[in-house]
Amino acid sequence: MNKHQMDIIMKLITRQYNAEQMAKALKMAKALKMVKNFKRLSRFNISKKERLDELAALGDKPCPDLVDKIWGNTKWTETHCDECRKIGADVVEFDNDIDVDSIPFHLCKNCLGKALKL
Ligand SMILES: [Zn+2]
């Protein structure tokens, strides 16, 4: 067994980060001409081409508030804590680098602080 098999990756996730990931995913989907089949996009059940074009026009570093406004909800940019269920706070994502099907775990800074006191 490879000793790196279960390395955990920690990453700070903000609404801005999510908005930029959305921009990257859109760019890739457009380049591949596969918006309908693209995994990350299909998660959000995208069907309206006009809204996608508007989102793409925001560029590589879109403002999360604009993304929400164009899309009509916060699904693209939303962050959530898996411990306290708070929505919209910056969170740290814990994931492993091997299993593509793994579900990442998210903790807000408040819950991380509580964990330190255990
Ligand atoms: Zn929390």
Backbone and ligand atoms as CSV (ligand in chain L), in Angstrom:
chain,resi,resn,atom,element,x,y,z
A,1,MET,N,N,0.818,-1.219,0.000
A,1,MET,CA,C,0.000,0.000,0.000
A,1,MET,C,C,0.847,1.263,0.000
A,2,ASN,N,N,0.463,2.175,-0.796
A,2,ASN,CA,C,1.140,3.471,-0.858
A,2,ASN,C,C,0.858,4.238,0.425
A,3,LYS,N,N,1.913,4.727,1.074
A,3,LYS,CA,C,1.692,5.410,2.349
A,3,LYS,C,C,0.942,6.723,2.190
A,4,HIS,N,N,0.874,7.232,0.960
A,4,HIS,CA,C,0.160,8.491,0.735
A,4,HIS,C,C,-1.308,8.281,0.396
A,5,GLN,N,N,-1.744,7.030,0.421
A,5,GLN,CA,C,-3.078,6.716,-0.077
A,5,GLN,C,C,-4.197,7.547,0.549
A,6,MET,N,N,-4.087,7.827,1.843
A,6,MET,CA,C,-5.178,8.551,2.483
A,6,MET,C,C,-4.778,9.954,2.941
A,7,ASP,N,N,-3.856,10.562,2.226
A,7,ASP,CA,C,-3.490,11.935,2.580
A,7,ASP,C,C,-4.721,12.827,2.577
A,8,ILE,N,N,-4.856,13.614,3.620
A,8,ILE,CA,C,-5.990,14.528,3.710
A,8,ILE,C,C,-5.544,15.908,3.222
A,9,ILE,N,N,-6.350,16.457,2.369
A,9,ILE,CA,C,-6.062,17.798,1.858
A,9,ILE,C,C,-6.984,18.787,2.551
A,10,MET,N,N,-6.402,19.842,3.109
A,10,MET,CA,C,-7.197,20.899,3.732
A,10,MET,C,C,-7.154,22.120,2.838
A,11,LYS,N,N,-8.301,22.731,2.660
A,11,LYS,CA,C,-8.394,23.874,1.755
A,11,LYS,C,C,-9.400,24.874,2.327
A,12,LEU,N,N,-9.055,26.161,2.259
A,12,LEU,CA,C,-9.995,27.188,2.692
A,12,LEU,C,C,-11.010,27.441,1.576
A,13,ILE,N,N,-12.279,27.343,1.916
A,13,ILE,CA,C,-13.345,27.556,0.927
A,13,ILE,C,C,-14.126,28.809,1.314
A,14,THR,N,N,-14.139,29.780,0.409
A,14,THR,CA,C,-14.908,31.008,0.624
A,14,THR,C,C,-15.926,31.126,-0.506
A,15,ARG,N,N,-16.861,32.057,-0.354
A,15,ARG,CA,C,-17.818,32.280,-1.441
A,15,ARG,C,C,-17.081,32.716,-2.700
A,16,GLN,N,N,-16.014,33.522,-2.528
A,16,GLN,CA,C,-15.213,33.961,-3.676
A,16,GLN,C,C,-14.557,32.763,-4.363
A,17,TYR,N,N,-14.007,31.849,-3.553
A,17,TYR,CA,C,-13.386,30.645,-4.113
A,17,TYR,C,C,-14.403,29.871,-4.945
A,18,ASN,N,N,-15.607,29.688,-4.392
A,18,ASN,CA,C,-16.643,28.943,-5.114
A,18,ASN,C,C,-17.027,29.644,-6.412
A,19,ALA,N,N,-17.099,30.987,-6.368
A,19,ALA,CA,C,-17.445,31.737,-7.573
A,19,ALA,C,C,-16.368,31.531,-8.642
A,20,GLU,N,N,-15.091,31.507,-8.223
A,20,GLU,CA,C,-13.999,31.304,-9.175
A,20,GLU,C,C,-13.994,29.878,-9.722
A,21,GLN,N,N,-14.367,28.912,-8.856
A,21,GLN,CA,C,-14.473,27.527,-9.330
A,21,GLN,C,C,-15.572,27.413,-10.378
A,22,MET,N,N,-16.669,28.150,-10.140
A,22,MET,CA,C,-17.767,28.174,-11.100
A,22,MET,C,C,-17.273,28.696,-12.442
A,23,ALA,N,N,-16.476,29.794,-12.409
A,23,ALA,CA,C,-15.955,30.384,-13.636
A,23,ALA,C,C,-15.069,29.387,-14.377
A,24,LYS,N,N,-14.221,28.669,-13.634
A,24,LYS,CA,C,-13.345,27.665,-14.241
A,24,LYS,C,C,-14.150,26.536,-14.875
A,25,ALA,N,N,-15.173,26.078,-14.140
A,25,ALA,CA,C,-15.994,24.970,-14.629
A,25,ALA,C,C,-16.736,25.372,-15.902
A,26,LEU,N,N,-17.226,26.609,-15.923
A,26,LEU,CA,C,-17.929,27.101,-17.105
A,26,LEU,C,C,-17.002,27.153,-18.311
A,27,LYS,N,N,-15.783,27.679,-18.082
A,27,LYS,CA,C,-14.796,27.804,-19.145
A,27,LYS,C,C,-14.481,26.429,-19.745
A,28,MET,N,N,-14.268,25.460,-18.838
A,28,MET,CA,C,-13.917,24.120,-19.276
A,28,MET,C,C,-15.076,23.495,-20.040
A,29,ALA,N,N,-16.270,23.673,-19.506
A,29,ALA,CA,C,-17.444,23.089,-20.149
A,29,ALA,C,C,-17.650,23.700,-21.537
A,30,LYS,N,N,-17.433,24.995,-21.629
A,30,LYS,CA,C,-17.587,25.661,-22.931
A,30,LYS,C,C,-16.537,25.147,-23.903
A,31,ALA,N,N,-15.297,25.031,-23.420
A,31,ALA,CA,C,-14.207,24.559,-24.273
A,31,ALA,C,C,-14.490,23.150,-24.774
A,32,LEU,N,N,-15.074,22.348,-23.917
A,32,LEU,CA,C,-15.342,20.956,-24.284
A,32,LEU,C,C,-16.710,20.799,-24.942
A,33,LYS,N,N,-17.447,21.891,-25.015
A,33,LYS,CA,C,-18.790,21.878,-25.588
A,33,LYS,C,C,-19.660,20.789,-24.958
A,34,MET,N,N,-19.572,20.704,-23.652
A,34,MET,CA,C,-20.325,19.638,-22.988
A,34,MET,C,C,-21.013,20.139,-21.724
A,35,VAL,N,N,-21.567,21.317,-21.798
A,35,VAL,CA,C,-22.213,21.902,-20.626
A,35,VAL,C,C,-23.219,20.945,-19.994
A,36,LYS,N,N,-24.006,20.296,-20.832
A,36,LYS,CA,C,-25.063,19.423,-20.296
A,36,LYS,C,C,-24.515,18.233,-19.533
A,37,ASN,N,N,-23.337,17.759,-19.966
A,37,ASN,CA,C,-22.813,16.540,-19.354
A,37,ASN,C,C,-21.762,16.788,-18.288
A,38,PHE,N,N,-21.334,18.021,-18.182
A,38,PHE,CA,C,-20.240,18.297,-17.271
A,38,PHE,C,C,-20.671,18.065,-15.828
A,39,LYS,N,N,-19.915,17.243,-15.117
A,39,LYS,CA,C,-20.318,16.764,-13.793
A,39,LYS,C,C,-20.647,17.898,-12.831
A,40,ARG,N,N,-19.710,18.853,-12.703
A,40,ARG,CA,C,-19.913,19.890,-11.701
A,40,ARG,C,C,-21.125,20.754,-12.047
A,41,LEU,N,N,-21.357,20.962,-13.321
A,41,LEU,CA,C,-22.499,21.782,-13.729
A,41,LEU,C,C,-23.807,21.019,-13.573
A,42,SER,N,N,-23.796,19.742,-13.915
A,42,SER,CA,C,-25.043,18.981,-13.874
A,42,SER,C,C,-25.561,18.870,-12.444
A,43,ARG,N,N,-24.622,18.988,-11.502
A,43,ARG,CA,C,-25.003,18.980,-10.096
A,43,ARG,C,C,-26.024,20.076,-9.803
A,44,PHE,N,N,-25.925,21.177,-10.539
A,44,PHE,CA,C,-26.798,22.314,-10.280
A,44,PHE,C,C,-27.964,22.363,-11.264
A,45,ASN,N,N,-28.119,21.286,-12.037
A,45,ASN,CA,C,-29.264,21.182,-12.937
A,45,ASN,C,C,-29.385,22.395,-13.860
A,46,ILE,N,N,-28.291,22.709,-14.513
A,46,ILE,CA,C,-28.276,23.898,-15.362
A,46,ILE,C,C,-29.013,23.663,-16.674
A,47,SER,N,N,-29.880,24.549,-17.001
A,47,SER,CA,C,-30.612,24.386,-18.250
A,47,SER,C,C,-30.698,25.687,-19.041
A,48,LYS,N,N,-30.497,26.831,-18.382
A,48,LYS,CA,C,-30.703,28.107,-19.048
A,48,LYS,C,C,-29.397,28.666,-19.623
A,49,LYS,N,N,-29.258,28.570,-20.938
A,49,LYS,CA,C,-28.030,28.989,-21.601
A,49,LYS,C,C,-27.751,30.480,-21.383
A,50,GLU,N,N,-28.806,31.297,-21.366
A,50,GLU,CA,C,-28.612,32.740,-21.226
A,50,GLU,C,C,-27.929,33.063,-19.900
A,51,ARG,N,N,-28.382,32.413,-18.856
A,51,ARG,CA,C,-27.784,32.682,-17.547
A,51,ARG,C,C,-26.324,32.220,-17.516
A,52,LEU,N,N,-26.044,31.106,-18.183
A,52,LEU,CA,C,-24.659,30.622,-18.259
A,52,LEU,C,C,-23.784,31.638,-18.974
A,53,ASP,N,N,-24.312,32.201,-20.066
A,53,ASP,CA,C,-23.539,33.195,-20.815
A,53,ASP,C,C,-23.292,34.433,-19.960
A,54,GLU,N,N,-24.294,34.826,-19.202
A,54,GLU,CA,C,-24.138,35.986,-18.310
A,54,GLU,C,C,-23.081,35.708,-17.249
A,55,LEU,N,N,-23.119,34.511,-16.697
A,55,LEU,CA,C,-22.124,34.132,-15.686
A,55,LEU,C,C,-20.732,34.124,-16.297
A,56,ALA,N,N,-20.613,33.562,-17.495
A,56,ALA,CA,C,-19.301,33.480,-18.157
A,56,ALA,C,C,-18.747,34.885,-18.414
A,57,ALA,N,N,-19.642,35.834,-18.679
A,57,ALA,CA,C,-19.222,37.206,-18.979
A,57,ALA,C,C,-18.622,37.895,-17.748
A,58,LEU,N,N,-18.810,37.332,-16.563
A,58,LEU,CA,C,-18.252,37.929,-15.346
A,58,LEU,C,C,-16.746,37.709,-15.236
A,59,GLY,N,N,-16.197,36.815,-16.069
A,59,GLY,CA,C,-14.745,36.612,-16.082
A,59,GLY,C,C,-14.257,35.579,-15.074
A,60,ASP,N,N,-12.937,35.582,-14.844
A,60,ASP,CA,C,-12.299,34.548,-14.018
A,60,ASP,C,C,-12.486,34.746,-12.522
A,61,LYS,N,N,-12.726,35.996,-12.107
A,61,LYS,CA,C,-12.882,36.263,-10.673
A,61,LYS,C,C,-14.223,36.962,-10.410
A,62,PRO,N,N,-15.300,36.246,-10.641
A,62,PRO,CA,C,-16.618,36.874,-10.516
A,62,PRO,C,C,-16.968,37.216,-9.070
A,63,CYS,N,N,-17.691,38.321,-8.906
A,63,CYS,CA,C,-18.183,38.692,-7.582
A,63,CYS,C,C,-19.277,37.700,-7.173
A,64,PRO,N,N,-19.141,37.069,-5.998
A,64,PRO,CA,C,-20.125,36.061,-5.587
A,64,PRO,C,C,-21.556,36.603,-5.537
A,65,ASP,N,N,-21.713,37.861,-5.122
A,65,ASP,CA,C,-23.057,38.439,-5.048
A,65,ASP,C,C,-23.691,38.535,-6.435
A,66,LEU,N,N,-22.864,38.876,-7.443
A,66,LEU,CA,C,-23.378,38.957,-8.820
A,66,LEU,C,C,-23.756,37.567,-9.337
A,67,VAL,N,N,-22.918,36.596,-9.000
A,67,VAL,CA,C,-23.210,35.220,-9.415
A,67,VAL,C,C,-24.570,34.793,-8.852
A,68,ASP,N,N,-24.787,35.074,-7.570
A,68,ASP,CA,C,-26.064,34.716,-6.927
A,68,ASP,C,C,-27.230,35.428,-7.609
A,69,LYS,N,N,-27.003,36.716,-7.921
A,69,LYS,CA,C,-28.066,37.523,-8.508
A,69,LYS,C,C,-28.453,36.985,-9.884
A,70,ILE,N,N,-27.453,36.691,-10.705
A,70,ILE,CA,C,-27.726,36.187,-12.054
A,70,ILE,C,C,-28.377,34.809,-11.994
A,71,TRP,N,N,-27.849,33.986,-11.117
A,71,TRP,CA,C,-28.343,32.616,-11.073
A,71,TRP,C,C,-29.692,32.511,-10.345
A,72,GLY,N,N,-29.955,33.470,-9.475
A,72,GLY,CA,C,-31.255,33.470,-8.798
A,72,GLY,C,C,-31.264,32.723,-7.480
A,73,ASN,N,N,-30.141,32.134,-7.119
A,73,ASN,CA,C,-30.010,31.520,-5.796
A,73,ASN,C,C,-28.518,31.422,-5.466
A,74,THR,N,N,-28.213,30.876,-4.298
A,74,THR,CA,C,-26.809,30.892,-3.841
A,74,THR,C,C,-26.088,29.559,-4.066
A,75,LYS,N,N,-26.651,28.701,-4.898
A,75,LYS,CA,C,-26.090,27.355,-5.033
A,75,LYS,C,C,-24.645,27.325,-5.526
A,76,TRP,N,N,-24.268,28.260,-6.386
A,76,TRP,CA,C,-22.900,28.262,-6.909
A,76,TRP,C,C,-21.894,28.662,-5.836
A,77,THR,N,N,-22.276,29.625,-5.009
A,77,THR,CA,C,-21.279,30.251,-4.130
A,77,THR,C,C,-21.394,29.803,-2.676
A,78,GLU,N,N,-22.469,29.114,-2.355
A,78,GLU,CA,C,-22.766,28.804,-0.964
A,78,GLU,C,C,-21.681,27.965,-0.286
A,79,THR,N,N,-21.323,28.370,0.910
A,79,THR,CA,C,-20.453,27.543,1.754
A,79,THR,C,C,-21.314,27.045,2.912
A,80,HIS,N,N,-20.948,25.910,3.478
A,80,HIS,CA,C,-21.718,25.415,4.631
A,80,HIS,C,C,-20.799,24.641,5.553
A,81,CYS,N,N,-21.139,24.692,6.838
A,81,CYS,CA,C,-20.388,23.938,7.848
A,81,CYS,C,C,-21.140,22.648,8.127
A,82,ASP,N,N,-20.425,21.516,8.057
A,82,ASP,CA,C,-21.072,20.228,8.281
A,82,ASP,C,C,-21.316,19.946,9.759
A,83,GLU,N,N,-20.743,20.759,10.633
A,83,GLU,CA,C,-20.945,20.561,12.065
A,83,GLU,C,C,-22.130,21.387,12.570
A,84,CYS,N,N,-22.082,22.716,12.405
A,84,CYS,CA,C,-23.142,23.574,12.958
A,84,CYS,C,C,-24.187,23.967,11.911
A,85,ARG,N,N,-23.948,23.565,10.646
A,85,ARG,CA,C,-24.893,23.810,9.543
A,85,ARG,C,C,-24.989,25.270,9.136
A,86,LYS,N,N,-24.078,26.107,9.632
A,86,LYS,CA,C,-24.094,27.504,9.247
A,86,LYS,C,C,-23.816,27.634,7.740
A,87,ILE,N,N,-24.535,28.546,7.103
A,87,ILE,CA,C,-24.399,28.783,5.660
A,87,ILE,C,C,-23.675,30.111,5.437
A,88,GLY,N,N,-22.737,30.144,4.504
A,88,GLY,CA,C,-22.142,31.404,4.053
A,88,GLY,C,C,-20.845,31.807,4.732
A,89,ALA,N,N,-20.450,31.083,5.783
A,89,ALA,CA,C,-19.187,31.413,6.462
A,89,ALA,C,C,-18.028,30.742,5.726
A,90,ASP,N,N,-16.829,31.325,5.856
A,90,ASP,CA,C,-15.644,30.653,5.315
A,90,ASP,C,C,-15.475,29.325,6.043
A,91,VAL,N,N,-15.136,28.287,5.304
A,91,VAL,CA,C,-14.973,26.967,5.917
A,91,VAL,C,C,-13.666,26.339,5.461
A,92,VAL,N,N,-13.164,25.395,6.251
A,92,VAL,CA,C,-12.020,24.603,5.821
A,92,VAL,C,C,-12.559,23.266,5.338
A,93,GLU,N,N,-12.131,22.895,4.131
A,93,GLU,CA,C,-12.570,21.628,3.557
A,93,GLU,C,C,-11.522,20.558,3.822
A,94,PHE,N,N,-11.981,19.400,4.274
A,94,PHE,CA,C,-11.104,18.246,4.476
A,94,PHE,C,C,-11.502,17.191,3.458
A,95,ASP,N,N,-10.526,16.778,2.649
A,95,ASP,CA,C,-10.829,15.766,1.638
A,95,ASP,C,C,-9.575,14.916,1.469
A,96,ASN,N,N,-9.722,13.730,0.891
A,96,ASN,CA,C,-8.503,12.980,0.585
A,96,ASN,C,C,-8.216,13.099,-0.904
A,97,ASP,N,N,-6.953,12.859,-1.261
A,97,ASP,CA,C,-6.532,13.150,-2.628
A,97,ASP,C,C,-6.633,11.951,-3.557
A,98,ILE,N,N,-7.161,10.843,-3.077
A,98,ILE,CA,C,-7.168,9.619,-3.880
A,98,ILE,C,C,-8.574,9.265,-4.376
A,99,ASP,N,N,-9.509,9.246,-3.466
A,99,ASP,CA,C,-10.841,8.737,-3.783
A,99,ASP,C,C,-11.696,9.851,-4.392
A,100,VAL,N,N,-11.936,9.765,-5.701
A,100,VAL,CA,C,-12.698,10.836,-6.364
A,100,VAL,C,C,-14.152,10.861,-5.913
A,101,ASP,N,N,-14.621,9.766,-5.332
A,101,ASP,CA,C,-16.015,9.712,-4.874
A,101,ASP,C,C,-16.176,10.135,-3.418
A,102,SER,N,N,-15.080,10.472,-2.772
A,102,SER,CA,C,-15.186,10.838,-1.361
A,102,SER,C,C,-15.962,12.148,-1.226
A,103,ILE,N,N,-16.670,12.255,-0.118
A,103,ILE,CA,C,-17.435,13.474,0.134
A,103,ILE,C,C,-16.636,14.329,1.100
A,104,PRO,N,N,-16.217,15.531,0.674
A,104,PRO,CA,C,-15.425,16.377,1.554
A,104,PRO,C,C,-16.220,16.843,2.771
A,105,PHE,N,N,-15.501,17.084,3.859
A,105,PHE,CA,C,-16.119,17.547,5.095
A,105,PHE,C,C,-15.716,18.999,5.310
A,106,HIS,N,N,-16.656,19.827,5.777
A,106,HIS,CA,C,-16.390,21.256,5.930
A,106,HIS,C,C,-16.633,21.717,7.355
A,107,LEU,N,N,-15.692,22.507,7.872
A,107,LEU,CA,C,-15.849,23.078,9.206
A,107,LEU,C,C,-15.615,24.579,9.155
A,108,CYS,N,N,-16.525,25.341,9.790
A,108,CYS,CA,C,-16.325,26.787,9.865
A,108,CYS,C,C,-15.279,27.089,10.940
A,109,LYS,N,N,-14.798,28.329,10.957
A,109,LYS,CA,C,-13.732,28.676,11.890
A,109,LYS,C,C,-14.199,28.574,13.338
A,110,ASN,N,N,-15.475,28.868,13.554
A,110,ASN,CA,C,-16.041,28.750,14.897
A,110,ASN,C,C,-15.962,27.310,15.397
A,111,CYS,N,N,-16.343,26.367,14.540
A,111,CYS,CA,C,-16.306,24.951,14.924
A,111,CYS,C,C,-14.869,24.440,15.024
A,112,LEU,N,N,-13.978,24.955,14.174
A,112,LEU,CA,C,-12.567,24.584,14.290
A,112,LEU,C,C,-12.027,25.016,15.636
A,113,GLY,N,N,-12.429,26.219,16.078
A,113,GLY,CA,C,-12.008,26.721,17.384
A,113,GLY,C,C,-12.512,25.826,18.509
A,114,LYS,N,N,-13.769,25.393,18.374
A,114,LYS,CA,C,-14.340,24.488,19.391
A,114,LYS,C,C,-13.569,23.169,19.422
A,115,ALA,N,N,-13.204,22.685,18.233
A,115,ALA,CA,C,-12.473,21.394,18.144
A,115,ALA,C,C,-11.135,21.494,18.867
A,116,LEU,N,N,-10.495,22.653,18.788
A,116,LEU,CA,C,-9.196,22.835,19.422
A,116,LEU,C,C,-9.301,22.745,20.947
A,117,LYS,N,N,-10.497,23.068,21.459
A,117,LYS,CA,C,-10.670,23.065,22.920
A,117,LYS,C,C,-11.057,21.690,23.460
A,118,LEU,N,N,-11.245,20.694,22.595
A,118,LEU,CA,C,-11.633,19.359,23.056
A,118,LEU,C,C,-10.507,18.724,23.866
L,1,ZN,ZN,ZN,-19.595,25.358,12.148
